[in-house]
Amino acid sequence: MIHKTKRIFVILLIAAYGSGVSASQKSGHARWGDKNDIREGWDWSLPPGVNPHPYSGFITWNDSKDAAVTIKGIHVNWRECNPREGTFDFSKFKQRIRDAKAQGLKVGLHIQGTVESKVPRWVLTKYEVPVFDMPPLSENQPWRLRNAAVWKPGVVNAFNEFMEAFRETGIAHDDDIVYAYIHCISPSRGEELWMRPVDADIYEQEGGLTPEIFRNWLLSRIDTMCEAFNGVEYKLAWMAKGPVGPKRYAEVTEEPVNYAFEKGCGIRNGAIDNLNLLWDEPAWGVTIDDGYCVLDYDHPSLRAGRFRGDENEEYGKGWTWRFVDTCYDEYRHRISSLHGLQLLQDFQMVSPESLALNPELNEYVLKSQGYRRDTSIDAWVYLREAETQRGTVKNLERWVVQRDAPGSMSVPAAATSFPRPGDPENMDFDARRTDVENGQNGLLFGLDPVFWNTPAPCLLKVTYIDNEKIRWTVEYSQRSGRKRAKVIQTQGDGKRKTITLHLPELAANSIFSGNMDFRLISEGTGDLTVNMVRVIKLQHRVVSRP
């Protein structure tokens, strides 16, 4: 059976320099990208007619009226829907779905039943379920949590009966239901899936948990959810990126994430906004190679349009207990948003604070999620360098790479303060530059051949820091040979700027050092400091993946 959310949608977009005569030409108005220009700050613009991918979106759990929000996350409370043994009432839940649809929103489901307040009272009483007061994540955490021992056989059976009743409603097959988390257990409020050593000790001492019981419970939870979503397992999101818990638990919980993938599920992470995570994670199909993140496009979670998402929400004063100060929010939000795109995350849970931080970037992310290298209208690289839990990581790369080679050995630049736990003096580098003093006057870039597979016109947007007066240009290839764009004269005023260059034909035939496709060159004695390079197709047929 083919579902509407998985059908192929075809959108024809002949942008600015496409063949034929555009509507803007007929009307006498200037075409998008019709001339080279320089603007201060970032440039997140896309051609008119580029719309969000049908299977992607921004998620909210509240009643946000922000136009960027396309999906309402609805929490399904086991206690509310199963008030008595053998009694199941989904009427309130169904009404919430109808209300979301009436607002023009798709729906995501959070079927919860691990926190004590979500477990039916009759279950807690009948099976004498232990309940745990969870130690806070930090002393200034503004909320407290009580979890239940949901691995107890009686609780497992009762939950399975509840999910069977849910399956019979047919809600999972509603085309407007686009995802559902496989909720488990955590010391955080969202019934996520992670465990500290202190949590394991409490669960063992007060709830009889063992590593084997925990592993079996996780596998059972996957089976139960997949049965409830039989035929649309792609909507389900596993909640952990690998083994769970301290060593004795991690040693026996390598299997569940792969088991979820085998059953057809996708994956969700909960901390893209942390900035220090998801750089070398096999469950996400991402590894580090010589300091650069590399994606495995054959990874199971990237197949067949499965849910692949995250939560980019922890900004504002309400999160200073975790992130020190709101003064770092703008930088953290920018890097986190682009890192999500780099990882091909198609869904982001957002908050009013994250939506307010950078509306132009948010719109760009919303319109970019869901597309892949064979369907995207643009590709980019964000030049940077930072220390992470997995060591030094360079750049954020989405189908454009920057690599060093003799004559173009880059240097990290634009040091940016970003305190980390245990390292309050940490500095990230938010750009890279040439090193003319040492004979390195270029920055080299390569295009993914699936994204750029034939010579064609493009727009090249280069965001740079105008911190000294220099002359620079772009060297690239056409079928007829090497070409140079016009020379840009900077002002040295210290401002961040983005220049848009129209290249009438980019061959991308790997003729530069290191098999790269084009090169930014500083002419003279000064250095060029670059934040981001973006390549936009000007002849583009957008075909949404299934």
C-alpha positions as CSV (number, residue, x, y, z in Angstrom):
1,M,0.0,0.0,0.0
2,I,1.3,3.4,-0.9
3,H,0.5,6.2,1.5
4,K,0.1,9.9,0.6
5,T,3.0,11.0,2.7
6,K,5.2,8.5,0.8
7,R,4.1,9.2,-2.8
8,I,6.4,11.0,-5.2
9,F,5.6,14.6,-5.5
10,V,7.0,16.4,-8.5
11,I,7.5,20.1,-8.5
12,L,8.9,21.8,-11.6
13,L,11.0,24.8,-10.7
14,I,12.9,26.5,-13.5
15,A,14.6,29.2,-11.5
16,A,16.2,32.5,-12.6
17,Y,18.4,31.2,-15.3
18,G,16.4,28.2,-16.5
19,S,15.6,27.6,-20.1
20,G,12.8,29.6,-21.7
21,V,11.2,32.8,-20.8
22,S,10.3,33.3,-17.1
23,A,7.1,35.0,-15.8
24,S,9.3,37.7,-14.3
25,Q,10.8,38.4,-17.7
26,K,7.4,38.7,-19.2
27,S,6.2,41.1,-16.5
28,G,9.4,43.2,-16.7
29,H,10.5,42.5,-13.2
30,A,14.1,41.5,-12.3
31,R,14.7,37.8,-12.0
32,W,15.8,36.2,-8.7
33,G,19.6,36.2,-8.7
34,D,19.7,38.3,-11.9
35,K,22.8,40.2,-10.8
36,N,25.8,40.0,-8.6
37,D,25.4,41.8,-5.3
38,I,26.8,42.1,-1.8
39,R,24.7,42.4,1.3
40,E,25.7,42.7,4.9
41,G,25.3,39.6,7.1
42,W,24.1,36.2,6.2
43,D,22.1,35.4,3.1
44,W,19.7,32.4,3.5
45,S,17.5,33.2,0.5
46,L,16.2,30.5,-2.0
47,P,14.6,31.0,-5.3
48,P,10.8,31.7,-5.4
49,G,8.8,28.5,-5.6
50,V,11.0,26.4,-3.3
51,N,8.7,24.8,-0.7
52,P,9.2,22.5,2.2
53,H,9.4,18.8,1.4
54,P,6.1,17.0,2.0
55,Y,7.7,14.6,4.6
56,S,9.4,17.2,6.8
57,G,8.6,20.0,9.1
58,F,8.9,22.0,12.3
59,I,7.2,20.5,15.3
60,T,5.7,22.2,18.3
61,W,4.1,20.8,21.4
62,N,2.4,24.0,22.4
63,D,-0.3,26.1,20.7
64,S,2.2,28.2,18.7
65,K,0.6,30.3,15.9
66,D,3.9,30.8,14.2
67,A,3.5,30.1,10.4
68,A,6.8,28.1,10.4
69,V,5.2,25.4,12.6
70,T,3.8,22.6,10.4
71,I,3.3,19.7,12.8
72,K,1.6,19.5,16.2
73,G,3.2,17.0,18.6
74,I,0.3,15.5,20.7
75,H,1.0,13.6,23.9
76,V,-1.1,10.4,24.4
77,N,-1.4,9.7,28.1
78,W,-1.7,6.0,28.9
79,R,-3.4,6.9,32.2
80,E,-6.0,9.1,30.5
81,C,-6.8,6.6,27.7
82,N,-6.9,3.5,29.9
83,P,-8.6,4.6,33.1
84,R,-9.7,1.2,34.1
85,E,-8.6,-2.4,33.3
86,G,-10.2,-3.3,29.9
87,T,-11.5,0.2,29.3
88,F,-10.0,2.3,26.5
89,D,-11.1,5.8,25.6
90,F,-9.3,7.6,22.8
91,S,-12.0,10.3,22.3
92,K,-10.0,13.2,23.8
93,F,-7.0,12.2,21.9
94,K,-8.9,12.0,18.6
95,Q,-10.3,15.4,19.3
96,R,-6.8,16.8,19.7
97,I,-5.9,15.4,16.3
98,R,-9.0,16.9,14.7
99,D,-8.1,20.3,16.3
100,A,-4.6,20.2,14.9
101,K,-5.9,19.3,11.4
102,A,-8.3,22.2,11.6
103,Q,-5.3,24.5,12.0
104,G,-3.7,23.0,8.9
105,L,-1.2,21.0,10.9
106,K,0.1,17.5,10.5
107,V,0.4,15.5,13.7
108,G,3.1,13.6,15.6
109,L,2.4,11.2,18.5
110,H,4.0,10.8,21.8
111,I,2.5,7.8,23.4
112,Q,3.8,7.9,27.0
113,G,3.5,5.6,30.0
114,T,6.8,5.5,32.0
115,V,6.6,8.6,34.2
116,E,4.4,7.7,37.2
117,S,1.7,10.3,36.3
118,K,1.3,8.7,32.9
119,V,0.8,5.1,34.1
120,P,-2.8,4.2,35.0
121,R,-3.5,4.1,38.7
122,W,-5.0,0.7,38.4
123,V,-1.8,-0.7,36.9
124,L,0.3,0.9,39.7
125,T,-2.0,-0.7,42.3
126,K,-2.6,-4.1,40.8
127,Y,1.0,-4.8,40.1
128,E,2.5,-3.0,43.1
129,V,4.8,-1.1,40.8
130,P,7.8,0.6,42.4
131,V,8.1,4.3,41.8
132,F,11.4,6.2,41.8
133,D,12.3,9.8,42.7
134,M,14.8,10.6,40.1
135,P,17.9,12.7,41.0
136,P,17.8,16.0,39.1
137,L,20.1,16.5,36.1
138,S,21.6,19.5,38.0
139,E,20.9,21.2,41.3
140,N,19.3,24.2,39.7
141,Q,16.9,22.0,37.5
142,P,13.5,23.7,37.9
143,W,11.4,20.4,37.9
144,R,11.5,17.0,39.5
145,L,10.5,13.6,38.1
146,R,9.2,10.2,39.3
147,N,9.6,7.1,37.0
148,A,7.8,3.8,37.4
149,A,9.3,0.3,37.0
150,V,7.6,-0.3,33.7
151,W,9.7,-3.4,32.9
152,K,7.6,-5.5,35.4
153,P,5.7,-8.2,33.5
154,G,2.3,-7.1,34.6
155,V,3.0,-3.5,33.4
156,V,4.4,-4.8,30.1
157,N,1.3,-6.9,29.4
158,A,-1.1,-4.0,30.3
159,F,0.8,-1.6,28.0
160,N,0.7,-4.1,25.2
161,E,-3.1,-4.4,25.6
162,F,-3.3,-0.7,25.5
163,M,-1.3,-0.5,22.3
164,E,-3.4,-3.2,20.7
165,A,-6.5,-1.1,21.4
166,F,-4.7,1.9,19.9
167,R,-3.9,-0.2,16.8
168,E,-7.5,-1.1,16.3
169,T,-8.4,2.7,16.1
170,G,-6.5,2.9,12.8
171,I,-5.0,6.2,13.9
172,A,-1.5,5.1,12.9
173,H,-2.5,4.9,9.3
174,D,-3.9,8.4,9.1
175,D,-1.9,10.2,6.4
176,D,-1.8,13.3,8.6
177,I,0.0,11.4,11.3
178,V,3.7,11.8,10.3
179,Y,5.6,10.4,13.2
180,A,5.5,8.7,16.6
181,Y,8.3,8.4,19.1
182,I,9.1,5.0,20.7
183,H,9.1,6.4,24.2
184,C,11.1,4.5,26.8
185,I,12.7,5.7,30.1
186,S,15.1,8.5,31.1
187,P,15.8,10.9,33.9
188,S,14.5,13.7,31.6
189,R,10.8,14.6,31.2
190,G,10.3,13.3,27.7
191,E,10.5,9.6,28.4
192,E,13.5,9.5,26.2
193,L,16.1,6.7,26.4
194,W,19.2,7.2,28.4
195,M,20.5,6.2,31.8
196,R,23.1,7.5,34.2
197,P,24.9,5.2,36.6
198,V,22.9,6.7,39.5
199,D,19.7,5.8,37.6
200,A,20.8,2.2,37.1
201,D,21.6,1.8,40.8
202,I,18.2,3.1,41.8
203,Y,16.3,0.9,39.3
204,E,18.3,-2.2,40.4
205,Q,18.0,-1.6,44.2
206,E,14.3,-0.5,44.2
207,G,12.9,-2.0,41.1
208,G,14.8,-5.3,40.5
209,L,16.2,-4.2,37.1
210,T,19.1,-6.1,35.5
211,P,20.9,-5.5,32.2
212,E,19.1,-8.5,30.6
213,I,15.7,-7.4,31.8
214,F,16.3,-4.0,30.4
215,R,17.5,-5.2,27.1
216,N,14.4,-7.5,26.7
217,W,12.1,-4.7,27.7
218,L,13.6,-2.4,25.0
219,L,13.1,-5.1,22.4
220,S,9.6,-5.7,23.6
221,R,8.8,-2.0,23.3
222,I,10.0,-2.0,19.7
223,D,7.8,-5.0,18.9
224,T,4.8,-3.5,20.5
225,M,5.1,-0.1,18.7
226,C,5.8,-1.8,15.3
227,E,2.7,-4.0,15.7
228,A,0.6,-0.9,16.4
229,F,2.1,0.9,13.3
230,N,2.2,-2.2,11.1
231,G,2.7,-1.1,7.5
232,V,3.8,2.4,8.5
233,E,6.8,1.6,10.6
234,Y,8.7,4.4,8.8
235,K,6.8,6.9,11.0
236,L,8.4,5.4,14.2
237,A,11.4,7.0,15.8
238,W,13.8,5.0,18.0
239,M,15.0,7.2,20.8
240,A,18.7,6.2,21.3
241,K,21.8,6.5,19.2
242,G,23.4,3.3,20.4
243,P,24.0,1.3,23.6
244,V,22.2,2.7,26.7
245,G,23.4,3.2,30.2
246,P,26.6,2.5,32.2
247,K,29.0,-0.2,31.0
248,R,27.1,-3.2,32.3
249,Y,24.0,-2.0,30.5
250,A,25.7,-0.7,27.4
251,E,27.3,-4.1,26.9
252,V,23.9,-5.8,26.3
253,T,22.0,-2.9,24.6
254,E,23.9,-2.6,21.3
255,E,21.1,-4.6,19.6
256,P,17.9,-2.5,20.0
257,V,18.8,0.3,17.7
258,N,19.7,-2.1,14.9
259,Y,16.6,-4.1,15.6
260,A,14.5,-1.0,15.3
261,F,16.1,-0.3,11.9
262,E,15.5,-3.9,10.8
263,K,11.8,-3.4,11.7
264,G,11.6,-0.4,9.5
265,C,11.9,2.4,12.1
266,G,13.6,5.8,11.8
267,I,15.5,7.6,14.5
268,R,15.3,10.7,16.7
269,N,17.9,12.4,18.8
270,G,17.1,14.9,21.5
271,A,20.0,17.2,21.7
272,I,21.1,18.7,18.4
273,D,21.0,22.0,20.3
274,N,23.7,20.8,22.6
275,L,26.3,21.5,19.9
276,N,28.7,18.8,21.2
277,L,26.9,15.7,20.0
278,L,26.2,13.7,16.9
279,W,29.5,14.1,15.2
280,D,30.6,10.4,15.1
281,E,27.6,8.2,15.6
282,P,27.1,4.9,13.7
283,A,23.3,4.9,14.5
284,W,23.1,8.1,12.5
285,G,25.3,6.9,9.7
286,V,27.9,9.5,10.4
287,T,31.6,9.0,11.1
288,I,34.6,11.3,11.4
289,D,37.3,11.0,8.7
290,D,40.4,13.1,9.3
291,G,38.3,15.6,11.3
292,Y,35.4,15.8,8.8
293,C,31.9,14.3,9.2
294,V,31.1,11.8,6.5
295,L,27.6,10.4,5.9
296,D,26.9,6.8,4.8
297,Y,24.1,7.2,2.3
298,D,23.3,3.5,2.5
299,H,22.5,3.7,6.2
300,P,19.2,2.1,7.0
301,S,17.7,5.2,8.6
302,L,18.3,7.0,5.3
303,R,16.3,4.5,3.3
304,A,12.7,4.8,2.1
305,G,11.8,8.1,3.7
306,R,12.0,7.1,7.4
307,F,11.6,9.6,10.2
308,R,14.9,11.3,11.0
309,G,14.6,14.1,13.4
310,D,15.7,16.0,16.5
311,E,14.7,18.7,19.0
312,N,16.2,22.1,18.5
313,E,14.4,24.0,21.3
314,E,16.5,24.7,24.4
315,Y,17.0,28.4,24.1
316,G,16.1,31.4,26.3
317,K,16.2,32.1,30.0
318,G,14.4,28.8,30.8
319,W,17.5,26.9,29.8
320,T,20.3,28.9,31.4
321,W,20.5,26.2,34.1
322,R,22.0,24.0,31.3
323,F,23.6,26.5,28.9
324,V,25.0,29.2,31.2
325,D,23.8,32.3,29.4
326,T,21.5,33.3,26.6
327,C,24.2,35.4,25.0
328,Y,25.4,32.2,23.2
329,D,22.0,31.2,21.9
330,E,22.3,32.9,18.5
331,Y,25.6,31.1,17.7
332,R,24.4,27.8,19.1
333,H,21.1,27.9,17.2
334,R,22.9,28.7,13.9
335,I,25.4,25.8,14.2
336,S,22.7,23.4,15.6
337,S,20.3,24.2,12.8
338,L,22.9,23.6,10.1
339,H,24.3,20.5,11.8
340,G,20.8,19.1,11.6
341,L,20.7,19.7,7.9
342,Q,24.2,18.2,7.5
343,L,22.9,15.0,9.2
344,L,19.9,15.0,6.8
345,Q,17.4,15.4,9.7
346,D,14.0,16.1,8.2
347,F,12.1,17.1,11.3
348,Q,13.0,19.6,14.1
349,M,11.0,20.2,17.3
350,V,11.2,23.9,17.9
351,S,10.2,26.3,20.6
352,P,9.0,30.0,20.5
353,E,12.6,30.9,21.5
354,S,14.3,29.0,18.7
355,L,11.8,30.4,16.2
356,A,12.5,34.0,17.3
357,L,16.3,33.7,17.2
358,N,16.8,33.8,13.4
359,P,13.6,33.8,11.3
360,E,15.5,33.9,8.0
361,L,17.6,30.9,8.9
362,N,14.6,29.0,10.3
363,E,12.8,29.5,7.0
364,Y,15.8,28.3,5.1
365,V,16.0,25.1,7.3
366,L,12.2,24.5,6.9
367,K,12.5,24.6,3.1
368,S,15.7,22.5,3.0
369,Q,14.8,19.6,5.3
370,G,13.7,16.4,3.5
371,Y,15.6,17.0,0.3
372,R,18.6,14.8,-0.6
373,R,21.6,15.4,-2.8
374,D,19.7,14.3,-5.9
375,T,16.7,16.6,-5.2
376,S,18.1,19.6,-3.3
377,I,18.3,23.0,-5.1
378,D,21.4,24.0,-3.1
379,A,24.5,22.6,-1.4
380,W,26.8,24.3,1.0
381,V,29.8,24.2,3.4
382,Y,30.1,26.1,6.6
383,L,33.8,26.6,7.5
384,R,34.6,26.2,11.1
385,E,36.6,24.1,13.7
386,A,35.6,23.0,17.2
387,E,36.5,20.6,19.9
388,T,33.8,18.0,20.5
389,Q,33.3,14.8,22.5
390,R,34.7,13.0,19.5
391,G,37.8,15.3,19.1
392,T,38.4,18.1,16.7
393,V,35.7,18.5,14.0
394,K,36.1,20.7,11.0
395,N,33.3,22.3,9.0
396,L,29.6,21.6,8.5
397,E,29.2,20.1,5.0
398,R,26.1,19.4,3.0
399,W,27.3,18.3,-0.5
400,V,30.0,20.9,-0.7
401,V,33.3,20.0,0.9
402,Q,36.4,22.2,1.7
403,R,39.7,20.4,1.8
404,D,43.3,21.5,2.2
405,A,46.0,20.9,-0.4
406,P,49.3,22.6,-1.1
407,G,48.7,26.2,-2.0
408,S,45.3,26.1,-0.3
409,M,46.1,25.1,3.3
410,S,43.4,26.8,5.4
411,V,43.7,28.2,8.9
412,P,40.8,28.2,11.5
413,A,39.7,31.8,12.1
414,A,37.1,34.0,13.9
415,A,37.6,32.6,17.4
416,T,34.2,32.5,19.2
417,S,33.7,32.0,22.9
418,F,31.5,29.0,23.7
419,P,31.9,27.7,27.2
420,R,31.5,23.9,27.7
421,P,31.0,21.8,30.8
422,G,34.4,21.7,32.5
423,D,35.9,24.1,30.0
424,P,34.6,27.6,30.6
425,E,37.3,29.1,28.4
426,N,36.5,27.0,25.3
427,M,36.8,28.8,21.9
428,D,35.2,27.6,18.7
429,F,36.5,28.9,15.3
430,D,33.6,30.2,13.2
431,A,35.4,30.6,9.9
432,R,38.5,29.5,8.0
433,R,41.0,31.7,6.1
434,T,43.8,31.6,3.6
435,D,47.4,31.8,4.9
436,V,49.1,34.1,2.3
437,E,52.1,34.8,4.6
438,N,53.0,31.1,4.2
439,G,52.2,30.8,0.5
440,Q,48.6,29.5,0.9
441,N,46.4,31.9,-1.0
442,G,43.5,29.7,-1.7
443,L,40.5,27.8,-0.3
444,L,39.5,24.6,-2.2
445,F,36.0,23.3,-2.6
446,G,34.4,20.1,-4.1
447,L,30.9,19.3,-5.1
448,D,29.1,16.0,-4.5
449,P,28.8,14.4,-8.0
450,V,25.2,13.3,-7.3
451,F,24.2,16.8,-6.5
452,W,26.1,18.4,-9.4
453,N,26.3,15.9,-12.2
454,T,26.4,18.0,-15.3
455,P,27.8,21.5,-16.4
456,A,25.2,24.1,-15.6
457,P,24.7,27.7,-14.5
458,C,24.6,28.4,-10.7
459,L,24.7,31.1,-8.1
460,L,27.6,31.1,-5.8
461,K,27.0,32.8,-2.4
462,V,30.1,33.4,-0.3
463,T,29.7,34.7,3.2
464,Y,33.0,36.3,4.4
465,I,34.3,38.6,7.1
466,D,35.6,41.8,5.5
467,N,38.4,42.3,8.0
468,E,41.1,43.7,5.8
469,K,41.3,45.3,2.4
470,I,42.1,42.6,-0.2
471,R,41.2,41.6,-3.7
472,W,39.8,38.1,-4.2
473,T,38.1,36.0,-6.8
474,V,36.7,32.6,-7.7
475,E,38.5,30.2,-10.1
476,Y,36.3,27.5,-11.5
477,S,36.0,25.3,-14.6
478,Q,33.7,25.3,-17.6
479,R,33.7,22.8,-20.4
480,S,36.0,25.1,-22.3
481,G,38.6,25.3,-19.5
482,R,39.4,27.3,-16.3
483,K,37.6,30.6,-15.7
484,R,37.8,33.4,-13.2
485,A,34.9,35.4,-11.9
486,K,35.2,39.2,-11.4
487,V,37.6,40.4,-8.8
488,I,36.0,41.5,-5.5
489,Q,37.6,44.4,-3.7
490,T,36.9,44.3,0.1
491,Q,36.6,47.4,2.4
492,G,38.3,46.2,5.5
493,D,35.4,47.4,7.7
494,G,35.2,44.2,9.8
495,K,31.6,43.4,8.8
496,R,30.3,40.0,7.8
497,K,29.0,40.1,4.2
498,T,27.6,37.8,1.6
499,I,28.3,38.2,-2.1
500,T,26.2,36.5,-4.8
501,L,28.1,35.6,-8.0
502,H,26.5,34.3,-11.1
503,L,28.6,31.6,-12.8
504,P,27.2,31.0,-16.4
505,E,28.5,27.5,-16.3
506,L,30.1,25.4,-13.6
507,A,31.6,22.1,-14.9
508,A,32.8,20.8,-11.5
509,N,35.2,18.4,-13.2
510,S,37.7,17.9,-10.4
511,I,40.6,19.7,-12.2
512,F,41.9,21.5,-9.1
513,S,44.3,20.1,-6.5
514,G,42.9,17.3,-4.5
515,N,40.3,16.7,-7.2
516,M,38.4,19.8,-6.1
517,D,36.0,21.8,-8.3
518,F,36.6,25.5,-7.6
519,R,38.9,27.7,-5.6
520,L,38.6,31.0,-3.8
521,I,41.8,33.0,-4.3
522,S,43.2,36.0,-2.3
523,E,45.2,38.2,-4.6
524,G,47.9,40.2,-2.9
525,T,49.2,40.1,0.7
526,G,46.0,39.9,2.7
527,D,43.9,36.9,3.8
528,L,40.4,36.0,2.8
529,T,38.3,34.8,5.8
530,V,35.2,32.8,4.8
531,N,32.2,31.6,6.9
532,M,30.1,29.8,4.3
533,V,30.0,28.9,0.6
534,R,26.6,28.0,-1.0
535,V,26.0,26.7,-4.5
536,I,22.4,27.2,-5.9
537,K,21.2,25.5,-9.0
538,L,19.6,27.7,-11.6
539,Q,18.1,24.9,-13.7
540,H,16.4,22.7,-11.3
541,R,13.7,20.0,-11.4
542,V,12.7,19.3,-7.8
543,V,11.6,15.7,-7.3
544,S,10.6,14.8,-3.8
545,R,11.9,11.4,-2.6
546,P,9.3,8.7,-1.7
